[in-house]
């Protein structure tokens, strides 16, 4: 029998971790006066809009498993978005404040997920922000990877 961890198992653990994270809730309540909406997948024909922000989206990812693999690898994308059109002007410098808030929000999400399962920590992070395409929404996305050593004769769980 092949050893395998369903991606859905990781997604639901992460969803629950994010939903219950006090720092994420406090950040969103302080900045936006509401808790974040947390999506497990989205309808690409009717995606969330600015009114749904703050939001976090967990997207099904990829996995590499098999008898020839020494470690199993899982990759999941996490996106987030906030709305802030405010800017700070200081002489010839203009700063859009949503960029910092989107980065703070992304860091809180990353920290929460990094503590989701200490037995299988996040092994790789690709993190980016996008404040151009959807202004005044400021969005971010990260691809998180987990590497789990393959152990003979044990049941794989996340």
N, CA and C of each residue as an Amber inpcrd file, in Angstrom:
protein
   474
   0.8470000  -1.1880000   0.0000000   0.0000000   0.0000000   0.0000000
   0.8910000   1.2490000   0.0000000   0.5780000   2.1880000  -0.8590000
   1.3830000   3.4070000  -0.9770000   1.0840000   4.3560000   0.1920000
   2.1350000   4.9810000   0.6980000   1.9740000   5.9800000   1.7440000
   1.5870000   7.3040000   1.0980000   0.6380000   8.0070000   1.7240000
   0.1640000   9.2410000   1.1210000  -0.5450000  10.0960000   2.1740000
  -0.4070000  11.4070000   2.0250000  -1.1560000  12.3630000   2.8440000
  -2.0280000  13.1710000   1.8960000  -3.3410000  13.1520000   2.0780000
  -4.1980000  13.9710000   1.2180000  -3.9030000  15.4660000   1.4070000
  -3.8330000  16.1970000   0.3060000  -3.6260000  17.6360000   0.3860000
  -4.7440000  18.2850000   1.1990000  -5.9550000  17.7520000   1.0700000
  -7.0900000  18.3110000   1.8080000  -6.8480000  18.2800000   3.3170000
  -6.1490000  17.2560000   3.8080000  -5.8410000  17.1890000   5.2440000
  -4.9910000  18.3790000   5.6780000  -4.0010000  18.7360000   4.8780000
  -3.1450000  19.8860000   5.1950000  -3.9670000  21.1730000   5.1150000
  -4.7670000  21.2960000   4.0630000  -5.5930000  22.5000000   3.8820000
  -6.5270000  22.7420000   5.0690000  -7.1730000  21.6920000   5.5540000
  -8.1270000  21.8870000   6.6530000  -7.4180000  22.2040000   7.9660000
  -6.2530000  21.6300000   8.1860000  -5.4740000  21.9920000   9.3760000
  -5.0970000  23.4660000   9.2990000  -4.5840000  23.8830000   8.1430000
  -4.1730000  25.2820000   7.9810000  -5.3620000  26.2260000   8.1020000
  -6.5060000  25.8580000   7.5190000  -7.7160000  26.6830000   7.6300000
  -8.0780000  26.9040000   9.0940000  -8.0730000  25.8310000   9.8590000
  -8.4450000  25.9250000  11.2740000  -7.4300000  26.7430000  12.0700000
  -6.1510000  26.5770000  11.7680000  -5.1060000  27.3600000  12.4400000
  -5.3160000  28.8490000  12.1760000  -5.5400000  29.2070000  10.9210000
  -5.7340000  30.6200000  10.5690000  -7.0140000  31.1850000  11.1730000
  -8.0640000  30.3980000  11.1740000  -9.3470000  30.8430000  11.7180000
  -9.2750000  31.1210000  13.2110000  -8.4020000  30.4040000  13.9080000
  -8.3110000  30.5350000  15.3590000  -7.1310000  31.3700000  15.8430000
  -6.3490000  31.9200000  14.9220000  -5.1590000  32.6640000  15.3170000
  -5.5310000  34.0370000  15.8880000  -5.1660000  34.2710000  17.1380000
  -5.5100000  35.5100000  17.8480000  -4.8400000  36.7270000  17.2130000
  -3.5780000  36.6170000  16.8260000  -2.8630000  37.7660000  16.2490000
  -3.4900000  38.1910000  14.9210000  -3.8880000  37.2310000  14.1100000
  -4.5480000  37.5540000  12.8400000  -5.8900000  38.2280000  13.1050000
  -6.6580000  37.6750000  14.0410000  -7.9580000  38.2820000  14.3660000
  -7.7870000  39.7080000  14.8780000  -6.8550000  39.8970000  15.8150000
  -6.6390000  41.2370000  16.3870000  -6.1880000  42.2310000  15.3190000
  -5.2840000  41.8200000  14.4480000  -4.8030000  42.6860000  13.3710000
  -5.9790000  43.1420000  12.5010000  -6.7960000  42.1930000  12.0740000
  -7.9140000  42.5080000  11.1830000  -8.9940000  43.3270000  11.8790000
  -9.2960000  43.0080000  13.1250000 -10.2970000  43.7840000  13.8530000
  -9.8270000  45.2110000  14.0920000  -8.5480000  45.3740000  14.3950000
  -7.9930000  46.7130000  14.6310000  -7.9610000  47.5410000  13.3480000
  -7.5140000  46.9550000  12.2550000  -7.3330000  47.6950000  10.9990000
  -8.6140000  47.8160000  10.1730000  -9.4420000  46.7510000  10.1690000
 -10.5640000  46.6800000   9.2300000 -11.9150000  46.4730000   9.9140000
 -11.9110000  46.3340000  11.2220000 -13.1240000  46.1990000  12.0340000
 -13.9380000  44.9480000  11.7030000 -13.2520000  43.9240000  11.2100000
 -13.8980000  42.6330000  10.9790000 -12.8220000  41.5530000  10.8670000
 -13.2440000  40.3320000  11.1530000 -12.3340000  39.1990000  11.0360000
 -12.1250000  38.8680000   9.5610000 -11.0080000  38.2240000   9.2370000
 -10.7850000  37.8790000   7.8300000 -11.6970000  36.7420000   7.3840000
 -12.0880000  36.7940000   6.1390000 -12.7690000  35.6540000   5.5330000
 -11.6840000  34.6900000   5.0950000 -11.9150000  33.4110000   5.3580000
 -10.9250000  32.3980000   5.0050000 -11.5700000  31.4370000   4.0200000
 -11.0040000  31.3900000   2.8260000 -11.5270000  30.5600000   1.7490000
 -10.6360000  29.3350000   1.5760000 -11.2790000  28.2020000   1.3680000
 -10.5650000  26.9970000   0.9610000 -10.9540000  26.7900000  -0.4980000
 -10.1520000  27.3640000  -1.4000000 -10.4970000  27.4200000  -2.8090000
 -11.3840000  28.6310000  -3.0770000 -11.5560000  28.9630000  -4.3480000
 -12.4460000  30.0650000  -4.7250000 -13.1310000  29.7340000  -6.0400000
 -14.1940000  30.4670000  -6.3260000 -14.8840000  30.3960000  -7.6020000
 -14.2140000  31.4080000  -8.5220000 -13.4280000  30.9460000  -9.4690000
 -12.6790000  31.8620000 -10.3300000 -13.5920000  32.6880000 -11.2440000
 -14.8250000  32.2420000 -11.4430000 -15.7720000  33.0180000 -12.2410000
 -16.4040000  34.1390000 -11.4260000 -16.4190000  33.9730000 -10.1160000
 -16.9490000  34.9800000  -9.2070000 -15.9950000  35.1270000  -8.0280000
 -14.7920000  35.6360000  -8.2600000 -13.7990000  35.7020000  -7.1790000
 -14.1830000  36.7380000  -6.1230000 -13.5820000  36.6370000  -4.9540000
 -13.8280000  37.6430000  -3.9130000 -13.4560000  39.0340000  -4.4190000
 -14.1090000  40.0360000  -3.8590000 -13.8470000  41.4230000  -4.2430000
 -13.3600000  42.2030000  -3.0310000 -13.1680000  43.4930000  -3.2040000
 -12.6820000  44.3550000  -2.1240000 -13.5790000  44.2780000  -0.8910000
 -14.8710000  44.1200000  -1.0910000 -15.7860000  44.0640000   0.0560000
 -15.5410000  42.8220000   0.9290000 -14.9260000  41.7960000   0.3540000
 -14.6400000  40.5590000   1.0920000 -13.3510000  40.6400000   1.9060000
 -12.5830000  41.7070000   1.7140000 -11.3190000  41.8630000   2.4260000
 -11.5530000  42.3380000   3.8510000 -10.6970000  41.9600000   4.7720000
  -9.4910000  41.1500000   4.5890000  -9.8580000  39.6930000   4.3200000
  -9.0190000  39.0490000   3.5490000  -9.3000000  37.6640000   3.2020000
  -8.0140000  36.8660000   3.0830000  -8.1850000  35.5660000   3.2460000
  -7.1040000  34.5920000   3.0720000  -7.6710000  33.4770000   2.2050000
  -6.9060000  33.0670000   1.2010000  -7.3440000  31.9870000   0.3160000
  -6.3070000  30.8670000   0.3410000  -6.7620000  29.6770000   0.6750000
  -5.9210000  28.4820000   0.6170000  -6.2710000  27.7370000  -0.6630000
  -5.2860000  27.5160000  -1.5060000  -5.5130000  26.8650000  -2.7960000
  -4.9100000  25.4700000  -2.7950000  -5.6680000  24.4970000  -3.3120000
  -5.0940000  23.1610000  -3.4210000  -3.7810000  23.2200000  -4.1870000
  -2.8560000  22.3710000  -3.8040000  -1.5220000  22.4520000  -4.3770000
  -1.0760000  21.1760000  -5.0450000   0.1930000  20.8820000  -4.8640000
   0.7900000  19.7060000  -5.4890000   1.4850000  18.8580000  -4.4310000
   1.6990000  17.6160000  -4.7850000   2.4660000  16.7510000  -3.9010000
   3.3070000  15.8010000  -4.7210000   4.4370000  15.4090000  -4.1480000
   5.3480000  14.4590000  -4.7510000   5.5310000  13.3320000  -3.7440000
   4.9890000  12.1810000  -4.0630000   5.0620000  11.0230000  -3.1750000
   5.4330000   9.8060000  -4.0180000   5.7360000   8.7090000  -3.3570000
   5.9700000   7.4660000  -4.0810000   7.0530000   6.6200000  -3.4430000
   7.0620000   5.3950000  -3.8430000   7.9930000   4.4180000  -3.2820000
   9.4510000   4.7830000  -3.5450000   9.7310000   5.5180000  -4.6170000
  11.1120000   5.8810000  -4.9520000  11.5710000   7.1910000  -4.3150000
  10.6780000   7.8410000  -3.6110000  10.9950000   9.1340000  -2.9990000
  11.5290000   8.9320000  -1.5750000  12.6300000   9.6140000  -1.2380000
  13.1630000   9.5550000   0.1260000  12.3830000  10.4540000   1.0680000
  11.8330000  11.5270000   0.5030000  10.9690000  12.3980000   1.2800000
   9.7750000  12.7750000   0.4230000   8.6530000  12.9800000   1.0720000
   7.4580000  13.4170000   0.3700000   7.3910000  14.9290000   0.4820000
   7.0220000  15.5850000  -0.6140000   6.9800000  17.0470000  -0.6490000
   5.5810000  17.5150000  -1.0290000   5.1370000  18.5300000  -0.3260000
   3.8090000  19.0990000  -0.5370000   3.9590000  20.6070000  -0.7140000
   3.2300000  21.1780000  -1.6650000   3.2810000  22.6200000  -1.9170000
   1.8550000  23.1560000  -1.9970000   1.6070000  24.2020000  -1.2290000
   0.2790000  24.8140000  -1.1840000   0.4430000  26.3230000  -1.3070000
  -0.4320000  26.9400000  -2.0960000  -0.4180000  28.3940000  -2.2490000
  -1.4170000  29.0260000  -1.2950000  -0.9730000  30.1100000  -0.6850000
  -1.8170000  30.8820000   0.2280000  -1.8090000  32.3240000  -0.2790000
  -2.9910000  32.8720000  -0.5130000  -3.1160000  34.2630000  -0.9570000
  -3.8550000  35.0560000   0.1090000  -3.6540000  36.3650000   0.0870000
  -4.3560000  37.2240000   1.0370000  -4.5710000  38.5910000   0.4050000
  -5.5160000  39.3220000   0.9680000  -5.7740000  40.6600000   0.4500000
  -6.3640000  41.5700000   1.5050000  -6.0120000  42.8370000   1.3910000
  -6.5650000  43.8820000   2.2500000  -6.9130000  45.0650000   1.3440000
  -7.6540000  46.0220000   1.8870000  -7.9820000  47.2380000   1.1370000
  -7.5190000  48.4340000   1.9520000  -6.7070000  49.2780000   1.3040000
  -6.2730000  50.5260000   1.9190000  -5.7920000  51.4480000   0.8100000
  -6.4840000  52.5590000   0.6290000  -6.0830000  53.5060000  -0.4220000
  -5.3290000  54.7010000   0.1300000  -5.0540000  54.7000000   1.4320000
  -4.3610000  55.8360000   2.0480000  -2.8970000  55.8910000   1.6130000
  -2.4040000  57.1280000   1.5550000  -0.9900000  57.3150000   1.2550000
  -0.4210000  58.3750000   2.1900000   0.8720000  58.2890000   2.4030000
   1.5960000  59.2460000   3.2400000   2.5740000  59.9810000   2.3340000
   2.5020000  61.3080000   2.3940000   3.3900000  62.1250000   1.5670000
   4.3470000  62.8700000   2.4810000   5.6270000  62.7250000   2.1830000
   6.6660000  63.4140000   2.9460000   7.6410000  64.0040000   1.9340000
   7.4350000  65.2720000   1.6120000   8.2770000  65.9080000   0.6000000
   8.0500000  65.2690000  -0.7510000   9.1210000  64.7470000  -1.3350000
   8.9980000  64.1030000  -2.6370000   8.7870000  62.5880000  -2.5390000
   8.5170000  62.0810000  -1.3190000   8.3040000  60.6430000  -1.1130000
   6.8230000  60.3650000  -0.8710000   6.2920000  59.3820000  -1.5710000
   4.8940000  58.9740000  -1.4350000   4.8730000  57.4950000  -1.0880000
   4.2240000  57.1730000   0.0120000   4.1310000  55.7780000   0.4490000
   2.6680000  55.3840000   0.5460000   2.2890000  54.3130000  -0.1580000
   0.9470000  53.7580000  -0.0440000   0.9500000  52.7950000   1.1400000
   0.1620000  53.1350000   2.1490000   0.2130000  52.4280000   3.4250000
  -0.2730000  50.9860000   3.3380000  -1.0560000  50.6700000   2.3190000
  -1.5430000  49.3050000   2.1670000  -0.4480000  48.2960000   1.8960000
   0.6600000  48.7560000   1.3270000   1.7740000  47.8340000   1.0630000
   2.3090000  47.2660000   2.3810000   2.5160000  48.1520000   3.3490000
   3.0090000  47.6980000   4.6590000   1.9780000  46.7920000   5.3400000
   0.6980000  47.1940000   5.2770000  -0.3390000  46.3810000   5.9170000
  -0.4530000  45.0020000   5.2800000  -0.3610000  44.9370000   3.9550000
  -0.4290000  43.6320000   3.2850000   0.7460000  42.7570000   3.6880000
   1.9190000  43.3650000   3.8270000   3.0970000  42.6000000   4.2440000
   2.9550000  42.1400000   5.6960000   2.4610000  43.0130000   6.5720000
   2.2340000  42.6240000   7.9750000   1.2560000  41.4560000   8.0520000
   0.1670000  41.5560000   7.2860000  -0.8420000  40.5000000   7.2730000
  -0.2260000  39.1870000   6.7780000   0.5460000  39.2550000   5.6930000
   1.2040000  38.0680000   5.1650000   2.1670000  37.4370000   6.1610000
   2.9020000  38.2750000   6.8810000   3.8310000  37.7540000   7.8900000
   3.0860000  37.0500000   9.0200000   1.9430000  37.6150000   9.4300000
   1.1380000  36.9610000  10.4730000   0.6300000  35.6000000   9.9990000
   0.2120000  35.5370000   8.7490000  -0.2620000  34.2730000   8.1800000
   0.8770000  33.2610000   8.1420000   2.0420000  33.6900000   7.6710000
   3.2030000  32.7970000   7.6050000   3.5920000  32.2870000   8.9890000
   3.6240000  33.1750000   9.9670000   3.9820000  32.7500000  11.3290000
   2.9760000  31.7510000  11.8930000   1.6980000  31.9980000  11.6700000
   0.6730000  31.0670000  12.1650000   0.8320000  29.6960000  11.5120000
   1.0340000  29.6680000  10.2100000   1.1570000  28.3890000   9.5090000
   2.4630000  27.6800000   9.8410000   3.4960000  28.4450000  10.1710000
   4.7740000  27.8180000  10.5320000   4.6680000  27.0660000  11.8500000
   3.6650000  27.3890000  12.6420000   3.4540000  26.7040000  13.9190000
   2.3420000  25.6620000  13.8480000   1.7980000  25.4280000  12.6570000
   0.6570000  24.5140000  12.5070000   1.0050000  23.0800000  12.8800000
   2.1920000  22.6380000  12.5130000   2.5850000  21.2570000  12.7990000
   4.0980000  21.2110000  12.9540000   4.5450000  21.1840000  14.1840000
   5.9880000  21.1970000  14.4610000   6.6780000  19.9150000  14.0050000
   5.9300000  18.8300000  13.8440000   6.5280000  17.5800000  13.3560000
   6.8740000  17.6640000  11.8710000   6.1510000  18.5130000  11.1510000
   6.3690000  18.6750000   9.7160000   6.4240000  20.1660000   9.3910000
   7.5340000  20.8280000   9.6970000   7.6270000  22.2790000   9.5020000
   7.6780000  22.6660000   8.0220000   7.3730000  23.9100000   7.7660000
   7.4800000  24.4580000   6.4150000   8.9620000  24.4910000   6.0560000
   9.3050000  23.9300000   4.9170000  10.7170000  23.8310000   4.5340000
  11.1280000  24.8870000   3.5160000  10.1560000  25.4930000   2.8300000
  10.4820000  26.4810000   1.8110000   9.3230000  27.4540000   1.6430000
   9.6640000  28.7310000   1.4340000   8.6480000  29.7790000   1.2550000
   9.0190000  30.6330000   0.0470000   8.0730000  30.8050000  -0.8570000
   8.2120000  31.7790000  -1.9430000   7.0960000  32.7970000  -1.7100000
   7.4450000  34.0480000  -1.4200000   6.5220000  35.0630000  -0.9030000
   6.5780000  36.2900000  -1.8030000   5.4120000  36.7970000  -2.2150000
   5.4210000  38.0250000  -3.0110000   4.1830000  38.8670000  -2.7290000
   4.3400000  40.1700000  -2.9490000   3.2530000  41.1340000  -2.7740000
   2.9140000  41.7430000  -4.1250000   1.6350000  42.1220000  -4.2890000
   1.1940000  42.7830000  -5.5090000   0.2650000  43.9260000  -5.1150000
   0.7350000  45.1300000  -5.2780000  -0.0760000  46.2970000  -4.9560000
  -0.3980000  47.1290000  -6.1850000  -0.1170000  46.5980000  -7.3540000
  -0.3440000  47.3610000  -8.5760000  -1.6270000  46.9650000  -9.2990000
  -1.8530000  45.6850000  -9.4550000  -2.9300000  45.2080000 -10.3140000
  -4.3440000  45.4510000  -9.7870000  -4.5120000  45.5170000  -8.4780000
  -5.8650000  45.5600000  -7.9240000  -6.1090000  46.7440000  -6.9880000
  -5.2680000  47.7630000  -7.0460000  -5.3930000  48.9010000  -6.1420000
  -6.8340000  49.3910000  -6.0920000  -7.4150000  49.6530000  -4.9180000
  -6.7760000  49.8110000  -3.6140000  -6.6200000  48.5130000  -2.8190000
  -6.8850000  47.3690000  -3.4920000  -6.5880000  46.1070000  -2.8310000
  -5.0870000  45.8720000  -2.9180000  -4.5360000  45.3900000  -1.8330000
  -3.1260000  45.0070000  -1.7920000  -3.1170000  43.5130000  -1.4840000
  -2.5150000  42.7650000  -2.3640000  -2.5780000  41.3140000  -2.2830000
  -1.1880000  40.7110000  -2.1050000  -1.1910000  39.5210000  -1.6060000
   0.0430000  38.7700000  -1.4860000  -0.2310000  37.3090000  -1.7680000
   0.8310000  36.6130000  -2.0850000   0.7250000  35.1750000  -2.2980000
   2.0280000  34.5250000  -1.8770000   1.9070000  33.3680000  -1.2790000
   3.0960000  32.5910000  -0.9560000   2.8430000  31.1310000  -1.2720000
   3.8950000  30.5060000  -1.7260000   3.8700000  29.0600000  -1.9620000
   4.6960000  28.4450000  -0.8500000   4.0330000  27.6360000  -0.0490000
   4.6850000  27.0120000   1.1010000   4.9090000  25.5320000   0.8070000
   6.1020000  25.0740000   1.1090000   6.4310000  23.6760000   0.8680000
   6.7700000  22.9810000   2.1760000   6.3580000  21.7500000   2.2370000
   6.6340000  20.8870000   3.3960000   7.3440000  19.6490000   2.8690000
   8.4140000  19.2540000   3.5150000   9.1310000  18.0270000   3.1520000
   9.0520000  17.0720000   4.3400000   8.5380000  15.8740000   4.0830000
   8.3540000  14.8870000   5.1510000   9.1540000  13.6370000   4.7930000
  10.1060000  13.2560000   5.6500000  10.8780000  12.0390000   5.3590000
   9.9580000  10.8180000   5.2670000  10.2300000   9.9840000   4.3150000
   9.4540000   8.7510000   4.1420000   9.9650000   7.7210000   5.1290000
   9.0730000   7.2160000   5.9560000   9.4320000   6.2070000   6.9410000
   8.6960000   4.9140000   6.6250000   9.4280000   3.8400000   6.5460000
   8.8400000   2.5450000   6.2310000   7.9480000   2.0650000   7.3650000
   6.8180000   1.5100000   7.0190000   5.9580000   0.8620000   7.9960000
   5.1710000   1.7970000   8.8950000   5.1130000   3.0770000   8.5860000
   4.3300000   3.9930000   9.4080000   3.2350000   4.6410000   8.5760000
   2.1620000   5.0030000   9.2510000   1.0680000   5.7050000   8.5780000
   1.4220000   7.1740000   8.4750000   1.2500000   7.7460000   7.3110000
   1.5570000   9.1570000   7.0870000   0.3480000  10.0060000   7.4830000
   0.6020000  10.9990000   8.3240000  -0.4520000  11.9320000   8.7440000
   0.1370000  13.3130000   8.8460000  -0.7250000  14.3230000   8.6540000
  -0.2900000  15.6930000   8.8670000  -0.9480000  16.1980000  10.1330000
